[in-house]
Amino acid sequence: MQKVESSSLLTRSKSFCPEHYKTFMINSRTSNTALTVLVALVIVVYGLAAFFSTGYNHFDEHFQILEFSQYKMGVLSKADLPWEFKEQMRSALQPSMVYLLQRIFSSFDPFTIAFILRLLSATLSICAATLLTYSLKPMFPTFSTFYNFHKSSNEKKFLNYYILITFFTWFGVLQAVRFSSENWSGQFFVIGLAILLPSITPRFTLFASSYWRFLFTGFCLGLAFCFRYHTGILIAGLLLWSLFIGKIHLRFLLTIVLGICSAITLELFVDRWFYGNWVLPQINYFVQTLVLDKVSSFGIEPWWFYFWKVFIRAIPPIGLTIIIAFFYLIITKPKSMLVWVTVPFLLIHTGIGHKEIRFVFPLIPLIPLLFLETAQLLISHPRLAKFLLVCNGIALLIIIFRPVDNYISVYQQIYRDYPLAKVLYTTAPNPYQRILPITYYKRPTLKVIETPVPFPICSQPSVCLFITNTESSPPKNSPWRLVFRKYEHYPSFVKKMLSPYSLYYF
């Protein structure tokens, strides 16, 4: 049915009367201009987010990747690394990527390397979203007639909503620039999904099926698993849906499995190089987290944790809409691929005592599919849709200019402006001591000394710094001079929320 409709549209576009030619060309140019503006806007938004969104969303994003790379660079010993390193339960793919960048761009400081990593993450996320959109092109007449001026008002609304949700959801942009296992796993899962769908569903006719296609699909899904082992649940759901609903041929399914195995084999060699011995982190992760239940020591949450966190963290109006759309999809379309993929993932994570909202972050790139399956909920309620767009726009403007971790700016100030500093005195808690010591952003020659006495006497001028989180000032005629005060012009109640600090140089 879809093929007939698309062909009729193409036939009609070729048989325009001469008097319609001018109108067609004007609308074609308008479409090309809109596409150019969209590409430029995506580049600007994601570029700004990558530049300003410094730091890490969760400690694992830093300590399990950047600090791991410091071990391979010879800066850290095994004793200074998190317990996961000793148990060899983390994939070495991302730490190895950081190590490789540090070797290639050895003249770059760690902040520039971190920015490059965020740019790579943003590029991957944009490519995944674009590829998914392209693979869904024949699914709706809206995509088939993108360059055709015979387009209804509802189709325009649908396309606008889809583009906004795909590329400009505020939490989607925030996660898209993160060099985290959750983001990279979710994006590679979407890439594998985007390659797979045109081959197994009749309405997708963009590409012919081939063994190489299924092999590459499996390789991308395998990488998704290697970056974050939890994603194996998503992959299992997708393969089961492909077999029972998509009716994929068994030989193609086995080819996908072969591609998954090839990615895991690649990880096996990378882990061997990184850890120094043959190891299966996937098995170790399962044993440590589930069999020995070590994760429960980090806290137990109730079964409704994820629904509550989505409601709160996504901003209540947007979070509630996502939850309603999700349950609406389960009830109305139980055979949907999205149901088969997400429901087992959420059920298993709900059944595990220790819960963190980041565990469901790999589902964020699938939000556009949720919209496609439940689009009528928004299109039939235009006022609600506009309200949600306003909420999302405000949140997006905030997050693209806001650092994720407020300490990164002081690390950068010290590292770049005072490379010869040997001692950092502090009356506040050691800024380089979070859950574990921060070494990636700290020069090895800098020693941190906690002191109860503000503005201590430095025996070696020009090599001492002092940092405080209070608004105290040095005594009159003191050699200490203020060189940086974060949030100096902000109101007091804002400063308390943003962890202000002052940096002095002796």
Residue, then its C-alpha position, 0 to 999 in steps of 0.5 A: m500500500q505504501k509503495v503504491e502511494s509513494s509511486s503515485l506521488l512520484t508520478r504526479s510530480k513528474s507530470f506537472c503542467p508548465e504553469h505549476y513548474k514555477t510554484f514547484m521550484i519555489n517550494s523546492r527552494t523553500s524546502n532546501t532552505a529549511l533543510t539548510v537552516l535545520v542542519a545549521l541549527v543542529i550544528v550550533v546547538y550541539g556545538l554549544a552543548a559540547f563546548f559548555s557542558t563540561g564535566y560528567n553527569h555521573f562519577d562513572e562517566h569520569f572514573q571508569i573512562l578518563e581515570f582508567s586512561q590515566y592508568k594506561m598513560g602511566v599516571l595512575s597505579k592500579a591501587d588508585l583506581p576504582w574497585e571495578f578495575k581490580e575486578q576487570m568488569r568494565s569494557a576497555l573500549q572507551p578508556s582506550m579511545v581516550y588513550l589513543l587521543q591523548r597519544i595522537f594529540s599529545s600537545f593538547d591539554p586534558f580539557t581540549i581532549a575532553f572537548i574533542l570527546r564531547l564533539l565525537s559524541a555529538t557527531l555520533s548522536i547526530c549521525a544516529a538520529t539522521l540515519l534513523t530518520y532516513s530509514l523511516k522515510p518510507m513509513f509515512p507519506t510526510f517523508s516521501t513528499f518532503y520535497n513536494f508542495h502537495k503536503s497537508s497541514n497535519e503532515k507539516k505538523f507531524l514533520n515539525y514535531y518529529i524533527l524537534i523531538t529527534f534533534f532538540t529534546w533538551f535531555g536528548v541534547l544533554q546526553a548526546v554530547r556525553f562521552s558516557s557508556e550509556n550514550w554511546s551504547g544507545q546511539f550504536f543500538v539506534i544505528g544498528l536498528a536503523i540499518l536493520l529495519p529497512s531489511i525486514t519490514p515490507r513497508f521499508t523498501l529503501f535498501a535491498s537485503s544482503y548479508w553484509r547489511f545484516l553483518f554490519t547491523g550485528f556489529c553495531l548492536g555488538l558495539a552497543f553491548c560492549f559499551r554498556y552490557h545492560t543493552g544486551i536486553l534491548i538487543a535480545g528484545l529486538l532480535l526476538w521481535s525480528l524473528f516472531i513479528g518481523k519474520i526475518h529469515l533465520r539465516f539473516l538472524l544468524t548473520i546478525v548474531l555473527g556480527i555481534c560476536s565479531a564486535i565482542t571479539l574486538e572488545l576481547f582483544v582491546d581488553r587483553w591489551f588494556y588489562g594485560n591478560w585475557v579477560l571477559p568483563q561481561i562475565n565479571y560484570f554479571v558475577q559482581t553486580l548480580v551474583l554477588d549483588k555488590v550493587s545493592s551496597f550502593g542503595i536500594e530503590p522502590w519499583w516505581f523509581y524510574f517512573w518517578k525519576v522520568f516524571i521529575r528529571a524530564i520536567p513534569p509536563i514532558g515526563l508525564t507525557i512520555i509515561i502516558a505515551f509509553f503505556y498507551l503504546i503498550i495497550t494499543k500496539p503490543k506487537s510494536m518493536l518498541v514494546w518488545v525492546t523497551v518493556p523487558f529492559l524496564l522490567i528487568h531494571t525495575g526488578i533489580g534493587h539498585k536503581e539509577i536514572r542513568f541506567v535507562f539513558p540508552l532509551i533516550p535515542l528511541i524517544p522519536l520512535l515513541f512519538l511516531e507510534t503515538a503521534q496522534l496524542l500530540i497532533s490532536h492536542p495542539r495546545l498541549a504540544k505548544f506548551l511542551l515545546v515551550c517547556n522544552g525550549i526553555a530547558l534547552l536554552i539553559i542546558i546548552f550553556r550550563p556546565v554539568d560539573n561546576y568544578i571543571s572551571v577551577y580545574q581549567q583555571i589552575y591547569r592553564d593559567y598556573p602551570l608552575a604552581k606547586v602547592l594549592y592551599t584550601t580551606a574548603p574540601n579538597p576540590y580534587q577529591r571527589i569520590l576518588p582523587i581526580t588526576y585527569y584534570k590535575r598536574p602531577t606536580l601540584k600538591v593540595i594541602e587542606t588548612p584551617v587557616p585562610f591565606p597561609i604564608c607561602s615559603q615559595p612565592s609564585v608557586c602557591l595558590f589558595i582556594t576557598n568557598t567562602e567570601s572572605s578576603p585576605p588581610k590588608n597588604s597581604p601578598w595574596r591577590l584574587v585572580f578568579r571568583k566564580y559567580e561573583h555577580y550572582p545573587s547570594f541564594v544562587k551562589k549557594m546552589l552553584s558552589p562558588y569559589s575564589l582563587y588567589y595567587f601568592 
